[in-house]
Amino acid sequence: MRDLLYLVHRIPYPPNKGDKIRSWHMLQYLSRHFRVHLGCFIDDEADWQHANTVAALCASSRFIDLRRGAARWRAAQALLSRQSMSVHYYRDPRLLQWVDGVLADGRVRHALAYSGPMAQYVDGSAGRPLHRVIDFVDVDSDKWRQYADSKPWPLSQLYRREAGLLLQYERHIAQQFTAASFVSQAEAALFRQCAPMARRKTGHFNNGVDAAYFAPPAPAPAGADTGPYAPGAQVLVFTGAMDYWPNIDAVQWFVRHVWPALRRQFPQLQFYIVGSRPAAAVTALARVAGVTVTGSVPDIRPYLAGAALAVAPLRIARGVQNKVLEAMAMGKIVLATPQALEGIAAQPGLELLLARDDAEFIHHAARVLRNQHGGDGGAAIGTAARQLILQEYDWEKNLQALGAMLGLAQADAVPKPGPGPDHGAAPATGIASLAPSRPAREPST
């Protein structure tokens, strides 16, 4: 079995947020095809308890405590030069020393960096013959551009500077590495426009959803526990990490521009904001009538299962929104902005609902609420959403593209003994095969 260096900006467990969901499933897949040497940061003290779970999948591992104060200081120092703050934030001599040690004897011939800043640890590789793949996931430079467009001066200038410098860095890495991957066809297409010199190296593989875990609940018998909501309650729900600026912006906009009109039509309507580490701006929304901010919960599924509608009113977004995929997997109607839908192969009106502005949000939400117990296509949309997830967002199928990028030949397709679910065979090497094609199907989710 070959050796592979896997570098991740945050410990890939527990898989309770978007980046960790993807990196965890990647680690499970990699551990059956390679002897994995994992280097990563831990930025949450509570995550140290999971280090042994992650290390069990690896031939060797190095966990680095990321002190946010020190990391911010490193990022600030980037302002003194024409370098990206994001790259400096994750620059640590301890991890660099460990990486150099892992590569020293030449046994490791493959390296996978998860997120752009982690590529700095194998940039150049001191002349070593190393097959390097970068999973950018999102075009982060464009996210900083969106931040700049939404912030007042001087933050807008600072973020615009970061967008430009990070794009320069992304272009450099994509040219140096063997292949560059993204989380969706839309992200890959955007990067090809931003970095045409690397377009032949650029591909994508979709996220997946654990459809057995995120499954529609069985009908509850009369008198059974109704979960977190009162019996008969009409609820809209938003899920996500609530210290993340795009999520903060989304719920603030929704409560200001959509919620008052819906509350006038449905006086008992409830809006639940479910997610960890709510920022002060989010906590303040709980003062609005009908709005509940839960903070971290042990299981988001009951909150999704009991809601009439899952809303995703994001105005700033990159990549794929796992919150949308998870709600669809549970057969829920999702009402989303174009930004939240980007990268998801769902057809508005058939597999979810699309709202481009506050008026469309109000219209679609009111229609669903009026017909919550009377049909009107809601059940069909939920069923179609679930079907799309089963067909297009299966980890076992989608992770085969990762094997193609790492040069796994058909002979390597037989999974090696090891922990974790079997993710199946890898296709033949080649950028053209980075993403499985979407088979023809009847319109559904």
Contacts in CASP RR format, 6 or more apart in sequence:
PFRMAT RR
TARGET T0000
AUTHOR 0000-0000-0000
METHOD contacts of the structure
MODEL  1
MRDLLYLVHRIPYPPNKGDKIRSWHMLQYLSRHFRVHLGCFIDDEADWQH
ANTVAALCASSRFIDLRRGAARWRAAQALLSRQSMSVHYYRDPRLLQWVD
GVLADGRVRHALAYSGPMAQYVDGSAGRPLHRVIDFVDVDSDKWRQYADS
KPWPLSQLYRREAGLLLQYERHIAQQFTAASFVSQAEAALFRQCAPMARR
KTGHFNNGVDAAYFAPPAPAPAGADTGPYAPGAQVLVFTGAMDYWPNIDA
VQWFVRHVWPALRRQFPQLQFYIVGSRPAAAVTALARVAGVTVTGSVPDI
RPYLAGAALAVAPLRIARGVQNKVLEAMAMGKIVLATPQALEGIAAQPGL
ELLLARDDAEFIHHAARVLRNQHGGDGGAAIGTAARQLILQEYDWEKNLQ
ALGAMLGLAQADAVPKPGPGPDHGAAPATGIASLAPSRPAREPST
1 33 0 8 1.000
1 34 0 8 1.000
1 35 0 8 1.000
1 416 0 8 1.000
2 33 0 8 1.000
2 34 0 8 1.000
2 35 0 8 1.000
2 109 0 8 1.000
2 110 0 8 1.000
3 34 0 8 1.000
3 35 0 8 1.000
3 37 0 8 1.000
3 59 0 8 1.000
3 107 0 8 1.000
3 108 0 8 1.000
3 109 0 8 1.000
3 110 0 8 1.000
4 30 0 8 1.000
4 34 0 8 1.000
4 35 0 8 1.000
4 36 0 8 1.000
4 37 0 8 1.000
4 108 0 8 1.000
4 110 0 8 1.000
4 111 0 8 1.000
4 112 0 8 1.000
4 406 0 8 1.000
5 37 0 8 1.000
5 39 0 8 1.000
5 99 0 8 1.000
5 102 0 8 1.000
5 103 0 8 1.000
5 108 0 8 1.000
5 110 0 8 1.000
5 111 0 8 1.000
5 112 0 8 1.000
5 122 0 8 1.000
6 26 0 8 1.000
6 27 0 8 1.000
6 30 0 8 1.000
6 36 0 8 1.000
6 37 0 8 1.000
6 38 0 8 1.000
6 39 0 8 1.000
6 58 0 8 1.000
6 111 0 8 1.000
6 112 0 8 1.000
6 114 0 8 1.000
7 38 0 8 1.000
7 39 0 8 1.000
7 40 0 8 1.000
7 95 0 8 1.000
7 99 0 8 1.000
7 111 0 8 1.000
7 112 0 8 1.000
7 113 0 8 1.000
7 114 0 8 1.000
7 118 0 8 1.000
7 119 0 8 1.000
7 121 0 8 1.000
7 122 0 8 1.000
8 23 0 8 1.000
8 27 0 8 1.000
8 38 0 8 1.000
8 39 0 8 1.000
8 40 0 8 1.000
8 41 0 8 1.000
8 114 0 8 1.000
8 115 0 8 1.000
8 118 0 8 1.000
9 19 0 8 1.000
9 40 0 8 1.000
9 41 0 8 1.000
9 90 0 8 1.000
9 114 0 8 1.000
9 115 0 8 1.000
9 117 0 8 1.000
9 118 0 8 1.000
10 19 0 8 1.000
10 20 0 8 1.000
10 23 0 8 1.000
10 40 0 8 1.000
10 41 0 8 1.000
10 42 0 8 1.000
10 43 0 8 1.000
11 20 0 8 1.000
11 40 0 8 1.000
11 41 0 8 1.000
11 42 0 8 1.000
11 47 0 8 1.000
11 50 0 8 1.000
11 51 0 8 1.000
11 54 0 8 1.000
11 63 0 8 1.000
12 20 0 8 1.000
12 23 0 8 1.000
12 24 0 8 1.000
12 26 0 8 1.000
12 27 0 8 1.000
12 40 0 8 1.000
12 54 0 8 1.000
12 114 0 8 1.000
13 20 0 8 1.000
13 24 0 8 1.000
13 47 0 8 1.000
13 50 0 8 1.000
13 53 0 8 1.000
13 54 0 8 1.000
14 20 0 8 1.000
14 24 0 8 1.000
14 47 0 8 1.000
14 50 0 8 1.000
15 21 0 8 1.000
15 24 0 8 1.000
15 25 0 8 1.000
16 276 0 8 1.000
17 240 0 8 1.000
17 241 0 8 1.000
17 276 0 8 1.000
17 322 0 8 1.000
18 322 0 8 1.000
19 114 0 8 1.000
19 115 0 8 1.000
19 137 0 8 1.000
21 207 0 8 1.000
21 322 0 8 1.000
22 114 0 8 1.000
22 135 0 8 1.000
22 137 0 8 1.000
22 183 0 8 1.000
22 207 0 8 1.000
23 114 0 8 1.000
25 208 0 8 1.000
25 395 0 8 1.000
25 399 0 8 1.000
25 423 0 8 1.000
26 112 0 8 1.000
26 114 0 8 1.000
26 135 0 8 1.000
26 399 0 8 1.000
26 402 0 8 1.000
27 36 0 8 1.000
27 38 0 8 1.000
27 54 0 8 1.000
27 57 0 8 1.000
27 58 0 8 1.000
28 57 0 8 1.000
28 419 0 8 1.000
28 420 0 8 1.000
28 421 0 8 1.000
28 423 0 8 1.000
29 395 0 8 1.000
29 399 0 8 1.000
29 402 0 8 1.000
29 403 0 8 1.000
29 423 0 8 1.000
30 36 0 8 1.000
30 112 0 8 1.000
30 402 0 8 1.000
31 57 0 8 1.000
31 58 0 8 1.000
31 418 0 8 1.000
31 419 0 8 1.000
31 420 0 8 1.000
32 415 0 8 1.000
32 416 0 8 1.000
32 417 0 8 1.000
32 418 0 8 1.000
32 420 0 8 1.000
32 422 0 8 1.000
32 423 0 8 1.000
33 403 0 8 1.000
33 406 0 8 1.000
33 408 0 8 1.000
33 412 0 8 1.000
33 415 0 8 1.000
33 416 0 8 1.000
33 426 0 8 1.000
34 110 0 8 1.000
34 406 0 8 1.000
35 59 0 8 1.000
36 57 0 8 1.000
36 58 0 8 1.000
36 59 0 8 1.000
37 58 0 8 1.000
37 59 0 8 1.000
37 60 0 8 1.000
37 61 0 8 1.000
37 102 0 8 1.000
37 108 0 8 1.000
38 54 0 8 1.000
38 55 0 8 1.000
38 57 0 8 1.000
38 58 0 8 1.000
38 60 0 8 1.000
38 61 0 8 1.000
38 62 0 8 1.000
39 61 0 8 1.000
39 62 0 8 1.000
39 63 0 8 1.000
39 64 0 8 1.000
39 95 0 8 1.000
39 98 0 8 1.000
39 99 0 8 1.000
40 54 0 8 1.000
40 61 0 8 1.000
40 62 0 8 1.000
40 63 0 8 1.000
40 64 0 8 1.000
41 63 0 8 1.000
41 64 0 8 1.000
41 65 0 8 1.000
41 66 0 8 1.000
41 90 0 8 1.000
41 92 0 8 1.000
41 95 0 8 1.000
42 48 0 8 1.000
42 51 0 8 1.000
42 63 0 8 1.000
42 64 0 8 1.000
42 65 0 8 1.000
42 66 0 8 1.000
43 66 0 8 1.000
43 68 0 8 1.000
48 63 0 8 1.000
51 61 0 8 1.000
51 63 0 8 1.000
54 61 0 8 1.000
54 63 0 8 1.000
55 61 0 8 1.000
56 419 0 8 1.000
57 419 0 8 1.000
57 420 0 8 1.000
60 102 0 8 1.000
62 95 0 8 1.000
62 98 0 8 1.000
64 92 0 8 1.000
64 94 0 8 1.000
64 95 0 8 1.000
66 90 0 8 1.000
66 92 0 8 1.000
71 89 0 8 1.000
71 90 0 8 1.000
72 89 0 8 1.000
74 88 0 8 1.000
74 89 0 8 1.000
74 91 0 8 1.000
75 85 0 8 1.000
75 86 0 8 1.000
75 88 0 8 1.000
75 89 0 8 1.000
76 85 0 8 1.000
77 88 0 8 1.000
78 84 0 8 1.000
78 85 0 8 1.000
78 87 0 8 1.000
78 88 0 8 1.000
79 85 0 8 1.000
82 165 0 8 1.000
83 165 0 8 1.000
84 117 0 8 1.000
84 162 0 8 1.000
84 165 0 8 1.000
84 166 0 8 1.000
84 168 0 8 1.000
84 169 0 8 1.000
85 162 0 8 1.000
85 165 0 8 1.000
86 116 0 8 1.000
86 117 0 8 1.000
86 140 0 8 1.000
86 162 0 8 1.000
86 166 0 8 1.000
87 116 0 8 1.000
87 117 0 8 1.000
87 120 0 8 1.000
87 166 0 8 1.000
87 169 0 8 1.000
89 117 0 8 1.000
90 117 0 8 1.000
90 118 0 8 1.000
90 120 0 8 1.000
91 117 0 8 1.000
91 120 0 8 1.000
95 121 0 8 1.000
96 121 0 8 1.000
99 121 0 8 1.000
99 122 0 8 1.000
100 126 0 8 1.000
102 108 0 8 1.000
103 122 0 8 1.000
103 125 0 8 1.000
103 126 0 8 1.000
103 128 0 8 1.000
103 130 0 8 1.000
106 128 0 8 1.000
108 130 0 8 1.000
109 129 0 8 1.000
109 130 0 8 1.000
109 131 0 8 1.000
110 130 0 8 1.000
110 131 0 8 1.000
110 132 0 8 1.000
110 133 0 8 1.000
110 406 0 8 1.000
111 122 0 8 1.000
111 125 0 8 1.000
111 130 0 8 1.000
111 131 0 8 1.000
111 132 0 8 1.000
111 133 0 8 1.000
112 132 0 8 1.000
112 133 0 8 1.000
112 134 0 8 1.000
112 135 0 8 1.000
112 406 0 8 1.000
113 119 0 8 1.000
113 121 0 8 1.000
113 122 0 8 1.000
113 132 0 8 1.000
113 133 0 8 1.000
113 134 0 8 1.000
113 135 0 8 1.000
113 177 0 8 1.000
114 135 0 8 1.000
114 137 0 8 1.000
115 135 0 8 1.000
115 136 0 8 1.000
115 137 0 8 1.000
115 140 0 8 1.000
116 134 0 8 1.000
116 136 0 8 1.000
116 140 0 8 1.000
116 169 0 8 1.000
116 170 0 8 1.000
116 173 0 8 1.000
119 132 0 8 1.000
119 134 0 8 1.000
119 173 0 8 1.000
119 177 0 8 1.000
122 130 0 8 1.000
122 132 0 8 1.000
123 172 0 8 1.000
123 173 0 8 1.000
123 176 0 8 1.000
124 176 0 8 1.000
125 132 0 8 1.000
131 178 0 8 1.000
131 406 0 8 1.000
131 407 0 8 1.000
132 176 0 8 1.000
132 177 0 8 1.000
132 178 0 8 1.000
133 177 0 8 1.000
133 178 0 8 1.000
133 179 0 8 1.000
133 180 0 8 1.000
133 181 0 8 1.000
133 405 0 8 1.000
133 406 0 8 1.000
134 173 0 8 1.000
134 174 0 8 1.000
134 177 0 8 1.000
134 179 0 8 1.000
134 180 0 8 1.000
134 181 0 8 1.000
135 180 0 8 1.000
135 181 0 8 1.000
135 182 0 8 1.000
135 402 0 8 1.000
136 170 0 8 1.000
136 174 0 8 1.000
136 180 0 8 1.000
136 181 0 8 1.000
136 182 0 8 1.000
136 187 0 8 1.000
136 191 0 8 1.000
137 182 0 8 1.000
137 183 0 8 1.000
137 187 0 8 1.000
137 319 0 8 1.000
138 182 0 8 1.000
138 183 0 8 1.000
138 187 0 8 1.000
138 318 0 8 1.000
138 319 0 8 1.000
139 170 0 8 1.000
139 182 0 8 1.000
139 187 0 8 1.000
139 190 0 8 1.000
139 191 0 8 1.000
139 194 0 8 1.000
139 318 0 8 1.000
139 319 0 8 1.000
140 166 0 8 1.000
140 170 0 8 1.000
140 318 0 8 1.000
141 162 0 8 1.000
141 163 0 8 1.000
141 164 0 8 1.000
141 166 0 8 1.000
141 167 0 8 1.000
141 170 0 8 1.000
141 194 0 8 1.000
142 163 0 8 1.000
142 167 0 8 1.000
142 190 0 8 1.000
142 194 0 8 1.000
142 318 0 8 1.000
143 316 0 8 1.000
143 318 0 8 1.000
144 159 0 8 1.000
144 160 0 8 1.000
144 162 0 8 1.000
144 163 0 8 1.000
144 164 0 8 1.000
144 166 0 8 1.000
145 159 0 8 1.000
145 160 0 8 1.000
145 163 0 8 1.000
145 164 0 8 1.000
146 316 0 8 1.000
146 318 0 8 1.000
147 155 0 8 1.000
147 159 0 8 1.000
147 163 0 8 1.000
147 245 0 8 1.000
147 316 0 8 1.000
148 155 0 8 1.000
148 156 0 8 1.000
148 157 0 8 1.000
148 158 0 8 1.000
148 159 0 8 1.000
148 160 0 8 1.000
148 163 0 8 1.000
149 156 0 8 1.000
150 249 0 8 1.000
150 315 0 8 1.000
150 316 0 8 1.000
151 159 0 8 1.000
167 194 0 8 1.000
167 195 0 8 1.000
170 191 0 8 1.000
170 194 0 8 1.000
170 195 0 8 1.000
171 194 0 8 1.000
171 195 0 8 1.000
171 197 0 8 1.000
171 198 0 8 1.000
173 180 0 8 1.000
174 180 0 8 1.000
174 191 0 8 1.000
174 195 0 8 1.000
174 197 0 8 1.000
174 198 0 8 1.000
174 201 0 8 1.000
174 202 0 8 1.000
175 195 0 8 1.000
175 197 0 8 1.000
175 198 0 8 1.000
175 201 0 8 1.000
177 201 0 8 1.000
178 201 0 8 1.000
178 405 0 8 1.000
179 201 0 8 1.000
179 202 0 8 1.000
179 203 0 8 1.000
179 405 0 8 1.000
179 431 0 8 1.000
179 434 0 8 1.000
180 191 0 8 1.000
180 198 0 8 1.000
180 201 0 8 1.000
180 202 0 8 1.000
180 203 0 8 1.000
181 188 0 8 1.000
181 202 0 8 1.000
181 203 0 8 1.000
181 204 0 8 1.000
181 205 0 8 1.000
181 401 0 8 1.000
181 402 0 8 1.000
181 405 0 8 1.000
181 434 0 8 1.000
182 188 0 8 1.000
182 191 0 8 1.000
182 202 0 8 1.000
182 203 0 8 1.000
182 204 0 8 1.000
182 319 0 8 1.000
183 204 0 8 1.000
183 205 0 8 1.000
183 206 0 8 1.000
183 207 0 8 1.000
183 319 0 8 1.000
183 320 0 8 1.000
183 343 0 8 1.000
184 204 0 8 1.000
184 206 0 8 1.000
184 319 0 8 1.000
184 320 0 8 1.000
184 342 0 8 1.000
184 343 0 8 1.000
184 344 0 8 1.000
185 204 0 8 1.000
185 343 0 8 1.000
185 435 0 8 1.000
186 319 0 8 1.000
186 342 0 8 1.000
186 343 0 8 1.000
187 204 0 8 1.000
187 318 0 8 1.000
187 319 0 8 1.000
187 343 0 8 1.000
188 202 0 8 1.000
188 203 0 8 1.000
188 204 0 8 1.000
191 198 0 8 1.000
191 202 0 8 1.000
192 198 0 8 1.000
192 199 0 8 1.000
192 202 0 8 1.000
195 202 0 8 1.000
200 431 0 8 1.000
201 431 0 8 1.000
202 431 0 8 1.000
203 405 0 8 1.000
203 431 0 8 1.000
203 434 0 8 1.000
203 435 0 8 1.000
204 401 0 8 1.000
204 434 0 8 1.000
204 435 0 8 1.000
205 398 0 8 1.000
205 399 0 8 1.000
205 401 0 8 1.000
205 402 0 8 1.000
205 405 0 8 1.000
205 434 0 8 1.000
205 435 0 8 1.000
206 320 0 8 1.000
206 392 0 8 1.000
206 393 0 8 1.000
206 398 0 8 1.000
206 435 0 8 1.000
207 320 0 8 1.000
207 322 0 8 1.000
207 325 0 8 1.000
207 393 0 8 1.000
207 395 0 8 1.000
207 398 0 8 1.000
208 325 0 8 1.000
208 393 0 8 1.000
208 394 0 8 1.000
208 395 0 8 1.000
208 398 0 8 1.000
209 322 0 8 1.000
209 325 0 8 1.000
209 326 0 8 1.000
209 328 0 8 1.000
209 329 0 8 1.000
209 389 0 8 1.000
209 393 0 8 1.000
209 394 0 8 1.000
209 395 0 8 1.000
210 329 0 8 1.000
210 395 0 8 1.000
211 329 0 8 1.000
211 386 0 8 1.000
211 389 0 8 1.000
211 390 0 8 1.000
211 393 0 8 1.000
211 394 0 8 1.000
213 301 0 8 1.000
214 301 0 8 1.000
214 304 0 8 1.000
214 326 0 8 1.000
214 329 0 8 1.000
214 330 0 8 1.000
215 329 0 8 1.000
215 330 0 8 1.000
216 305 0 8 1.000
216 330 0 8 1.000
216 331 0 8 1.000
216 386 0 8 1.000
217 301 0 8 1.000
217 305 0 8 1.000
217 330 0 8 1.000
220 226 0 8 1.000
226 232 0 8 1.000
226 233 0 8 1.000
226 306 0 8 1.000
227 302 0 8 1.000
227 306 0 8 1.000
228 272 0 8 1.000
228 294 0 8 1.000
228 302 0 8 1.000
228 303 0 8 1.000
228 306 0 8 1.000
229 235 0 8 1.000
229 270 0 8 1.000
229 272 0 8 1.000
229 306 0 8 1.000
229 307 0 8 1.000
233 268 0 8 1.000
233 270 0 8 1.000
234 266 0 8 1.000
234 268 0 8 1.000
234 269 0 8 1.000
234 270 0 8 1.000
234 308 0 8 1.000
234 369 0 8 1.000
234 372 0 8 1.000
235 269 0 8 1.000
235 270 0 8 1.000
235 271 0 8 1.000
235 272 0 8 1.000
235 306 0 8 1.000
235 307 0 8 1.000
235 308 0 8 1.000
236 262 0 8 1.000
236 269 0 8 1.000
236 270 0 8 1.000
236 271 0 8 1.000
236 272 0 8 1.000
236 307 0 8 1.000
236 308 0 8 1.000
236 309 0 8 1.000
236 310 0 8 1.000
236 311 0 8 1.000
236 365 0 8 1.000
237 271 0 8 1.000
237 272 0 8 1.000
237 274 0 8 1.000
237 303 0 8 1.000
237 304 0 8 1.000
237 306 0 8 1.000
237 307 0 8 1.000
237 309 0 8 1.000
237 310 0 8 1.000
237 311 0 8 1.000
238 247 0 8 1.000
238 250 0 8 1.000
238 251 0 8 1.000
238 254 0 8 1.000
238 271 0 8 1.000
238 272 0 8 1.000
238 273 0 8 1.000
238 274 0 8 1.000
238 310 0 8 1.000
238 311 0 8 1.000
238 312 0 8 1.000
238 313 0 8 1.000
238 323 0 8 1.000
239 274 0 8 1.000
239 275 0 8 1.000
239 300 0 8 1.000
239 303 0 8 1.000
239 304 0 8 1.000
239 310 0 8 1.000
239 323 0 8 1.000
239 326 0 8 1.000
239 327 0 8 1.000
240 247 0 8 1.000
240 274 0 8 1.000
240 275 0 8 1.000
240 276 0 8 1.000
240 323 0 8 1.000
241 247 0 8 1.000
241 275 0 8 1.000
241 276 0 8 1.000
241 277 0 8 1.000
242 248 0 8 1.000
242 251 0 8 1.000
242 273 0 8 1.000
242 275 0 8 1.000
242 276 0 8 1.000
242 277 0 8 1.000
242 278 0 8 1.000
242 279 0 8 1.000
242 282 0 8 1.000
242 293 0 8 1.000
242 295 0 8 1.000
243 276 0 8 1.000
243 277 0 8 1.000
243 278 0 8 1.000
243 279 0 8 1.000
245 316 0 8 1.000
246 314 0 8 1.000
246 315 0 8 1.000
246 316 0 8 1.000
246 317 0 8 1.000
247 314 0 8 1.000
248 279 0 8 1.000
248 281 0 8 1.000
248 282 0 8 1.000
249 314 0 8 1.000
249 315 0 8 1.000
249 316 0 8 1.000
250 312 0 8 1.000
250 313 0 8 1.000
250 314 0 8 1.000
250 315 0 8 1.000
250 316 0 8 1.000
251 273 0 8 1.000
251 282 0 8 1.000
251 285 0 8 1.000
251 313 0 8 1.000
252 281 0 8 1.000
252 282 0 8 1.000
252 285 0 8 1.000
253 313 0 8 1.000
253 315 0 8 1.000
254 271 0 8 1.000
254 311 0 8 1.000
254 313 0 8 1.000
254 361 0 8 1.000
255 271 0 8 1.000
255 285 0 8 1.000
255 288 0 8 1.000
255 291 0 8 1.000
257 358 0 8 1.000
257 361 0 8 1.000
258 313 0 8 1.000
258 358 0 8 1.000
258 361 0 8 1.000
258 362 0 8 1.000
258 365 0 8 1.000
259 271 0 8 1.000
259 288 0 8 1.000
259 291 0 8 1.000
261 358 0 8 1.000
261 362 0 8 1.000
262 269 0 8 1.000
262 362 0 8 1.000
262 365 0 8 1.000
262 366 0 8 1.000
262 369 0 8 1.000
263 269 0 8 1.000
263 289 0 8 1.000
263 290 0 8 1.000
265 366 0 8 1.000
265 369 0 8 1.000
266 366 0 8 1.000
266 369 0 8 1.000
269 290 0 8 1.000
269 369 0 8 1.000
270 290 0 8 1.000
270 291 0 8 1.000
270 292 0 8 1.000
271 290 0 8 1.000
271 291 0 8 1.000
271 292 0 8 1.000
272 292 0 8 1.000
272 294 0 8 1.000
272 303 0 8 1.000
272 307 0 8 1.000
273 282 0 8 1.000
273 285 0 8 1.000
273 291 0 8 1.000
273 292 0 8 1.000
273 293 0 8 1.000
273 294 0 8 1.000
273 295 0 8 1.000
274 294 0 8 1.000
274 295 0 8 1.000
274 297 0 8 1.000
274 300 0 8 1.000
274 303 0 8 1.000
275 294 0 8 1.000
275 295 0 8 1.000
275 296 0 8 1.000
275 297 0 8 1.000
275 300 0 8 1.000
276 295 0 8 1.000
276 296 0 8 1.000
277 295 0 8 1.000
277 296 0 8 1.000
278 293 0 8 1.000
278 295 0 8 1.000
282 293 0 8 1.000
283 293 0 8 1.000
285 291 0 8 1.000
285 293 0 8 1.000
286 292 0 8 1.000
286 293 0 8 1.000
294 303 0 8 1.000
297 303 0 8 1.000
300 326 0 8 1.000
301 330 0 8 1.000
304 310 0 8 1.000
304 326 0 8 1.000
304 327 0 8 1.000
304 330 0 8 1.000
304 332 0 8 1.000
305 330 0 8 1.000
305 332 0 8 1.000
307 332 0 8 1.000
308 333 0 8 1.000
308 368 0 8 1.000
308 369 0 8 1.000
308 372 0 8 1.000
309 332 0 8 1.000
309 333 0 8 1.000
309 334 0 8 1.000
309 335 0 8 1.000
309 365 0 8 1.000
309 368 0 8 1.000
309 369 0 8 1.000
310 323 0 8 1.000
310 324 0 8 1.000
310 327 0 8 1.000
310 332 0 8 1.000
310 333 0 8 1.000
310 334 0 8 1.000
310 335 0 8 1.000
311 334 0 8 1.000
311 335 0 8 1.000
311 336 0 8 1.000
311 361 0 8 1.000
311 365 0 8 1.000
312 321 0 8 1.000
312 323 0 8 1.000
312 324 0 8 1.000
312 327 0 8 1.000
312 334 0 8 1.000
312 335 0 8 1.000
312 336 0 8 1.000
312 337 0 8 1.000
312 340 0 8 1.000
312 341 0 8 1.000
313 335 0 8 1.000
313 336 0 8 1.000
313 337 0 8 1.000
313 340 0 8 1.000
313 355 0 8 1.000
313 361 0 8 1.000
314 321 0 8 1.000
314 336 0 8 1.000
314 337 0 8 1.000
314 339 0 8 1.000
314 340 0 8 1.000
315 337 0 8 1.000
315 339 0 8 1.000
316 339 0 8 1.000
317 337 0 8 1.000
317 339 0 8 1.000
317 340 0 8 1.000
317 342 0 8 1.000
319 342 0 8 1.000
319 343 0 8 1.000
320 342 0 8 1.000
320 343 0 8 1.000
320 344 0 8 1.000
321 336 0 8 1.000
321 340 0 8 1.000
321 341 0 8 1.000
321 344 0 8 1.000
324 334 0 8 1.000
324 336 0 8 1.000
324 340 0 8 1.000
324 341 0 8 1.000
324 344 0 8 1.000
324 346 0 8 1.000
324 352 0 8 1.000
325 344 0 8 1.000
325 389 0 8 1.000
325 393 0 8 1.000
327 334 0 8 1.000
327 385 0 8 1.000
328 334 0 8 1.000
328 346 0 8 1.000
328 351 0 8 1.000
328 352 0 8 1.000
328 382 0 8 1.000
328 385 0 8 1.000
328 386 0 8 1.000
328 388 0 8 1.000
328 389 0 8 1.000
328 445 0 8 1.000
329 385 0 8 1.000
329 386 0 8 1.000
329 389 0 8 1.000
329 393 0 8 1.000
330 386 0 8 1.000
331 382 0 8 1.000
331 383 0 8 1.000
331 385 0 8 1.000
331 386 0 8 1.000
332 382 0 8 1.000
332 385 0 8 1.000
333 352 0 8 1.000
333 353 0 8 1.000
333 368 0 8 1.000
333 378 0 8 1.000
333 381 0 8 1.000
333 382 0 8 1.000
333 385 0 8 1.000
334 352 0 8 1.000
334 353 0 8 1.000
334 385 0 8 1.000
335 352 0 8 1.000
335 353 0 8 1.000
335 354 0 8 1.000
335 355 0 8 1.000
335 361 0 8 1.000
335 364 0 8 1.000
335 365 0 8 1.000
335 368 0 8 1.000
336 352 0 8 1.000
336 353 0 8 1.000
336 354 0 8 1.000
336 355 0 8 1.000
337 354 0 8 1.000
337 355 0 8 1.000
337 356 0 8 1.000
338 354 0 8 1.000
338 356 0 8 1.000
341 348 0 8 1.000
341 352 0 8 1.000
341 354 0 8 1.000
345 388 0 8 1.000
345 392 0 8 1.000
345 438 0 8 1.000
346 352 0 8 1.000
346 385 0 8 1.000
346 388 0 8 1.000
346 445 0 8 1.000
347 443 0 8 1.000
347 444 0 8 1.000
347 445 0 8 1.000
348 354 0 8 1.000
349 381 0 8 1.000
350 381 0 8 1.000
350 384 0 8 1.000
350 443 0 8 1.000
350 444 0 8 1.000
350 445 0 8 1.000
351 381 0 8 1.000
351 382 0 8 1.000
351 384 0 8 1.000
351 385 0 8 1.000
351 388 0 8 1.000
351 443 0 8 1.000
351 444 0 8 1.000
351 445 0 8 1.000
352 381 0 8 1.000
352 385 0 8 1.000
352 445 0 8 1.000
353 364 0 8 1.000
353 368 0 8 1.000
353 381 0 8 1.000
354 360 0 8 1.000
355 361 0 8 1.000
355 363 0 8 1.000
355 364 0 8 1.000
367 376 0 8 1.000
368 376 0 8 1.000
368 378 0 8 1.000
370 376 0 8 1.000
371 377 0 8 1.000
371 378 0 8 1.000
381 445 0 8 1.000
382 445 0 8 1.000
383 444 0 8 1.000
384 443 0 8 1.000
384 444 0 8 1.000
384 445 0 8 1.000
385 444 0 8 1.000
385 445 0 8 1.000
386 445 0 8 1.000
387 444 0 8 1.000
387 445 0 8 1.000
388 444 0 8 1.000
388 445 0 8 1.000
389 445 0 8 1.000
391 439 0 8 1.000
391 441 0 8 1.000
391 444 0 8 1.000
392 438 0 8 1.000
395 421 0 8 1.000
395 423 0 8 1.000
396 421 0 8 1.000
396 422 0 8 1.000
396 423 0 8 1.000
396 424 0 8 1.000
397 436 0 8 1.000
398 435 0 8 1.000
398 436 0 8 1.000
399 423 0 8 1.000
399 424 0 8 1.000
400 423 0 8 1.000
400 424 0 8 1.000
400 425 0 8 1.000
400 426 0 8 1.000
400 427 0 8 1.000
400 436 0 8 1.000
401 427 0 8 1.000
401 433 0 8 1.000
401 434 0 8 1.000
401 435 0 8 1.000
401 436 0 8 1.000
402 426 0 8 1.000
403 412 0 8 1.000
403 426 0 8 1.000
403 427 0 8 1.000
404 426 0 8 1.000
404 427 0 8 1.000
404 428 0 8 1.000
404 429 0 8 1.000
404 430 0 8 1.000
404 433 0 8 1.000
404 434 0 8 1.000
405 430 0 8 1.000
405 431 0 8 1.000
405 434 0 8 1.000
407 426 0 8 1.000
407 429 0 8 1.000
407 430 0 8 1.000
408 426 0 8 1.000
408 429 0 8 1.000
409 428 0 8 1.000
409 429 0 8 1.000
410 425 0 8 1.000
410 426 0 8 1.000
410 427 0 8 1.000
410 428 0 8 1.000
412 426 0 8 1.000
413 424 0 8 1.000
413 425 0 8 1.000
413 426 0 8 1.000
414 425 0 8 1.000
415 422 0 8 1.000
415 423 0 8 1.000
415 424 0 8 1.000
427 433 0 8 1.000
427 436 0 8 1.000
END
